[in-house]
């Protein structure tokens, strides 16, 4: 089956194998000539023509048509001299099969018509009464040509199957690499959002405690310091829990949901409360109760990053407004601040890039930039008809 499936022109050691085949066919032709009718046994010229017809078979794979012409140039006078007509048939059939198996259908039909025409002429000159012999020879020629055509189409079919299998395997590998890259990007976004948010809040809360301790050591407000430290501890506990959930995808998948629950709209109140503890004056308006998990997670991370940027860059006690509502089958999200601080301008980093990637991951868009009346605004539109689990 391997020999049949393989294209004979690309087979290893093809010329060596054809030389062995030519020798074997020459032996068969000699046996047929010796064992046949004694009166039709070839003379010296006949033997020369018969054996010479087998020499070109060594190059049958590379030049099938020239090989056929050379074989016919030897076989035609051999038959015209009325030698044993069965002896050269195996070599002729091998050449005809090679042409049909390696060439086009048009070339095969043209070759078959030419061979049958030459056979008809030679048979009419040497054996005018041999109609049955002519039909037998024609039948063999047609059968060999159709066998070669069938083998050729079969090889093309097998090659197409192999190519599809290779393409499918390549596609699976590319899909696996794409999923790995997307998962790495998701983890990087989650870690950036989580750490930037938590570290910013911890920094602000630590500054509050340090200010209380340094402002008036003699009249130490222990209650304020204790509250600031409690807020820091709570922020650390929340960050540790989210970090554990985010890194769960790097472990062995021992449970059906090793990835952990995605954050969603129900966690927005915690983000707002954390920003208030950091000194921001936050107002929120949430006029949507449910969203697909991927959309809810994207909205959560966008609000988280926007609040982090506001606390970090909008100055002391910034006024921030968070608004979420559904319109035209999409979740519309805006986070604005008054930007009273000098550091409100967007700083180089991954925050805005990460928010845009969050929006694109669910097929949405995000625009962020300074407002004309002062401050900074983040506005996103997230379609609600995404597939579950996207992002």
C-alpha positions in Angstrom: 0.0 0.0 0.0 2.9 2.4 0.7 4.2 1.8 -2.9 0.7 2.4 -4.3 0.1 5.6 -2.2 3.5 7.1 -3.0 4.1 9.1 -6.2 6.5 7.0 -8.3 8.4 10.1 -9.3 9.3 10.9 -5.7 10.0 7.3 -4.6 13.4 6.6 -3.1 15.9 4.6 -5.3 13.5 4.9 -8.2 16.1 4.5 -10.9 17.7 1.5 -9.3 14.4 -0.2 -8.9 13.5 0.5 -12.5 16.8 -1.0 -13.6 16.0 -4.2 -11.7 12.4 -4.1 -13.2 13.8 -3.7 -16.7 16.1 -6.7 -16.2 13.3 -8.8 -14.8 11.0 -8.0 -17.7 13.8 -8.8 -20.2 14.1 -12.2 -18.6 10.3 -12.7 -18.9 10.4 -11.6 -22.5 13.2 -14.0 -23.3 11.3 -16.9 -21.7 8.1 -16.0 -23.6 10.1 -15.9 -26.9 11.8 -19.2 -26.2 8.7 -21.1 -24.9 6.4 -19.8 -27.7 5.9 -21.0 -31.2 9.2 -22.2 -32.5 8.4 -20.8 -35.9 8.0 -17.3 -34.4 11.3 -17.4 -32.4 13.3 -14.2 -33.0 16.4 -14.2 -35.1 19.5 -12.1 -34.2 17.9 -8.8 -35.3 14.7 -9.8 -33.4 16.6 -10.5 -30.2 18.4 -7.2 -30.5 15.2 -5.3 -30.9 13.5 -7.2 -28.1 16.2 -6.6 -25.6 16.9 -3.1 -26.7 13.2 -2.3 -26.0 13.8 -3.0 -22.3 16.7 -0.6 -21.8 14.7 2.7 -21.8 12.6 1.3 -18.9 15.4 2.5 -16.5 14.2 6.1 -17.1 10.4 5.4 -17.2 9.7 7.6 -14.1 11.6 10.7 -15.3 10.7 10.7 -19.0 7.7 8.4 -19.6 6.8 9.7 -23.1 10.3 9.6 -24.6 10.7 6.1 -23.1 7.4 5.1 -24.8 8.6 6.4 -28.2 11.9 4.5 -27.9 10.1 1.3 -26.9 7.7 1.7 -29.9 10.7 2.3 -32.2 12.1 -1.1 -31.2 8.8 -3.0 -30.9 7.2 -1.9 -34.1 9.9 -3.4 -36.4 10.1 -6.4 -34.1 6.4 -7.1 -34.8 6.8 -6.2 -38.4 9.4 -9.0 -38.8 6.7 -11.4 -37.5 8.6 -12.4 -34.4 6.9 -13.8 -31.2 4.2 -11.1 -30.5 3.7 -11.9 -26.8 7.3 -11.3 -25.7 7.4 -7.4 -25.7 3.9 -7.1 -24.2 5.0 -6.8 -20.5 7.5 -4.0 -21.2 4.9 -2.1 -23.3 2.2 -2.4 -20.7 4.6 -1.1 -17.9 5.4 2.0 -20.0 1.7 2.6 -20.7 0.9 2.2 -17.0 3.6 4.7 -16.1 2.2 7.3 -18.5 -1.3 6.9 -17.2 -0.2 7.0 -13.5 2.0 10.0 -13.8 0.4 12.1 -16.5 -2.9 13.9 -17.2 -6.0 12.2 -18.5 -5.7 14.1 -21.8 -2.1 12.8 -22.3 -3.2 9.3 -21.4 -6.1 9.3 -23.9 -3.9 10.7 -26.6 -1.3 8.0 -25.9 -3.8 5.2 -25.9 -5.3 6.4 -29.2 -1.8 6.5 -30.7 -0.9 3.0 -29.5 -4.1 1.5 -30.7 -3.7 3.1 -34.1 -0.1 1.8 -34.5 -1.3 -1.6 -33.3 -4.1 -1.6 -35.8 -1.8 -0.7 -38.6 0.9 -3.3 -37.7 -1.7 -6.0 -37.2 -3.4 -5.2 -40.5 0.0 -5.5 -42.3 1.2 -8.7 -40.5 -2.0 -10.5 -39.7 -5.0 -9.3 -41.6 -7.2 -12.1 -40.4 -6.3 -11.7 -36.7 -9.3 -9.7 -35.5 -9.6 -11.6 -32.3 -5.9 -10.9 -31.6 -6.5 -7.2 -32.3 -9.4 -7.1 -29.8 -7.4 -8.8 -27.2 -4.5 -6.5 -27.5 -6.8 -3.4 -27.5 -8.5 -4.7 -24.4 -5.2 -5.0 -22.6 -4.1 -1.6 -23.6 -7.4 0.0 -22.5 -7.4 -1.9 -19.2 -3.8 -0.9 -18.3 -4.5 2.8 -19.1 -7.6 2.9 -17.0 -5.7 1.1 -14.2 -3.0 3.8 -14.3 -5.7 6.6 -14.3 -7.4 5.0 -11.3 -4.2 4.7 -9.4 -3.3 8.3 -10.1 -6.7 9.5 -8.8 -6.3 7.3 -5.8 -2.9 8.8 -5.0 -4.3 12.3 -5.4 -7.2 11.4 -3.0 -4.7 10.0 -0.4 -2.5 13.1 -0.8 -5.5 15.4 -0.2 -6.5 13.4 2.9 -2.9 13.7 4.3 -2.8 17.4 3.5 -6.1 18.0 5.3 -4.8 16.0 8.3 -1.6 18.1 8.4 -3.6 21.3 8.0 -5.9 20.3 10.8 -3.0 19.4 13.1 -1.4 22.7 12.3 -4.6 24.5 13.0 -5.0 22.7 16.3 -1.4 23.7 17.3 -2.0 27.3 16.3 -5.3 27.3 18.2 -3.5 25.9 21.3 -0.8 28.5 21.0 -3.4 31.3 20.6 -5.3 30.1 23.7 -2.1 30.0 25.7 -1.2 33.5 24.6 -4.7 34.7 25.4 -4.6 33.1 28.8 -1.2 34.6 29.6 -2.5 38.0 28.5 -5.6 37.5 30.7 -3.4 36.6 33.7 -1.1 39.6 33.1 -4.2 42.0 32.9 -5.7 40.5 36.1 -2.4 40.8 38.0 -1.9 44.3 36.8 -5.4 45.4 37.7 -5.3 43.6 41.1 -1.8 44.7 42.2 -2.1 48.3 40.9 -5.5 48.7 42.7 -4.4 47.1 45.9 -1.0 48.7 46.2 -2.5 52.1 45.4 -5.1 51.7 48.2 -2.5 50.4 50.6 -0.2 53.4 49.8 -3.0 55.9 50.4 -4.1 54.3 53.6 -0.5 54.1 54.9 -0.1 57.8 54.1 -3.1 58.5 56.2 -1.8 56.6 59.1 1.7 58.2 58.8 0.1 61.7 58.6 -1.9 61.0 61.8 1.2 59.8 63.6 3.3 62.8 62.4 0.8 65.6 62.6 0.4 65.8 66.4 2.2 63.0 68.3 1.1 64.4 71.6 -2.6 64.2 70.7 -2.4 60.8 68.9 -5.7 59.8 67.4 -5.4 56.1 68.1 -8.9 55.3 66.7 -8.0 56.9 63.3 -4.6 55.0 63.1 -6.3 51.7 64.1 -9.0 52.3 61.4 -6.3 53.0 58.7 -4.4 49.8 59.7 -7.6 47.8 59.6 -8.3 49.1 56.2 -4.8 48.1 55.1 -5.3 44.6 56.5 -8.7 44.3 54.8 -7.2 45.4 51.5 -4.4 42.8 51.8 -6.9 40.0 52.5 -9.0 41.0 49.5 -6.0 41.2 47.3 -4.7 37.8 48.5 -8.1 36.2 47.7 -8.2 37.7 44.2 -4.6 36.8 43.6 -5.3 33.1 44.6 -8.2 33.0 42.2 -6.1 34.6 39.4 -3.2 32.2 39.8 -5.4 29.1 40.0 -5.1 28.7 36.2 -1.4 28.0 36.6 -2.0 25.0 38.8 -3.1 21.5 37.8 -6.7 21.4 36.9 -8.0 19.2 39.7 -11.5 20.4 39.6 -14.0 21.3 36.8 -13.7 25.0 37.7 -10.1 25.4 38.5 -10.1 28.9 37.0 -12.3 30.2 39.8 -15.3 32.5 39.6 -14.9 35.6 37.6 -15.4 39.0 39.3 -18.6 40.7 38.3 -21.0 43.5 38.7 -21.8 42.4 42.3 -18.3 43.4 43.3 -18.5 47.0 42.2 -19.8 48.1 45.6 -16.6 46.7 47.2 -14.5 48.7 44.7 -16.4 51.9 45.4 -16.0 51.3 49.2 -12.3 50.7 48.9 -11.9 53.9 46.9 -13.9 55.8 49.5 -11.6 54.5 52.2 -8.7 55.8 50.2 -10.2 59.3 50.4 -12.1 59.6 47.1 -15.7 60.9 47.1 -17.4 58.3 44.9 -20.9 58.3 43.6 -22.2 55.2 41.8 -25.3 54.6 39.6 -25.8 51.0 38.6 -28.9 50.5 36.5 -28.2 47.0 35.4 -28.6 43.8 37.5 -27.2 41.1 35.3 -24.6 40.7 32.6 -22.8 37.7 31.0 -19.9 36.6 33.2 -17.3 37.8 30.6 -19.0 41.2 30.3 -19.3 41.6 34.1 -15.7 40.7 34.6 -14.6 43.2 32.0 -16.7 45.9 33.5 -15.4 45.1 37.0 -11.7 45.3 35.9 -12.3 48.5 33.9 -14.0 50.2 36.9 -11.2 48.9 39.2 -8.5 50.4 37.0 -10.3 53.6 36.5 -10.8 54.1 40.3 -7.2 53.2 40.9 -6.1 55.9 38.4 -8.4 58.4 40.0 -7.1 57.8 43.5 -3.5 57.9 42.2 -3.6 60.8 39.8 -6.7 63.0 40.5 -5.4 64.7 43.5 -6.5 64.7 47.2 -10.1 63.7 47.9 -11.2 63.5 44.2 -14.8 63.5 43.2 -15.5 60.4 41.2 -18.7 59.3 39.5 -19.3 55.7 38.3 -22.3 55.0 36.0 -23.4 51.7 34.5 -26.6 51.2 32.5 -27.8 49.0 29.6 -28.9 50.5 26.3 -29.3 49.0 22.8 -28.2 45.6 23.9 -24.9 46.9 25.4 -23.5 47.8 28.8 -22.5 51.5 28.9 -19.9 52.3 31.5 -18.4 55.7 32.4 -16.0 56.7 35.2 -15.3 60.4 35.6 -13.3 62.5 38.1 -12.9 66.2 38.7 -9.1 66.0 38.3 -8.1 68.6 40.8 -4.6 67.3 41.2 -1.6 68.1 39.0 -1.0 64.5 38.3 -4.3 63.8 36.6 -2.8 63.4 33.1 -2.5 59.9 32.0 0.9 58.4 32.8 2.8 56.0 30.6 2.0 52.4 31.6 -0.3 49.5 31.0 -3.5 50.8 32.7 -5.2 52.3 29.7 -3.9 49.6 27.4 -5.2 46.9 29.8 -8.7 48.6 29.9 -8.9 48.7 26.1 -7.9 45.1 25.9 -10.6 44.2 28.4 -13.2 46.0 26.3 -11.9 44.3 23.1 -11.9 40.9 24.7 -15.7 41.0 24.7 -16.1 42.8 21.4 -16.5 46.3 23.0 -14.8 49.7 22.7 -13.2 52.0 25.2 -12.3 55.7 25.1 -10.3 57.4 27.8 -9.0 61.0 28.0 -9.2 64.4 29.7 -12.5 66.2 29.8 -13.0 69.7 28.5 -14.4 70.9 31.8 -11.5 69.3 33.7 -10.8 65.9 35.0 -10.6 62.5 33.3 -13.1 60.2 31.8 -13.2 56.5 30.9 -16.1 55.4 28.7 -16.7 51.9 27.5 -19.4 50.1 25.5 -19.6 46.3 26.1 -22.0 44.2 24.0 -24.2 41.9 26.0 -24.5 39.2 23.4 -21.0 37.6 23.9 -20.5 33.9 24.3 -20.3 32.6 27.9 -16.8 32.2 29.1 -15.3 34.7 26.6 -12.5 36.9 27.9 
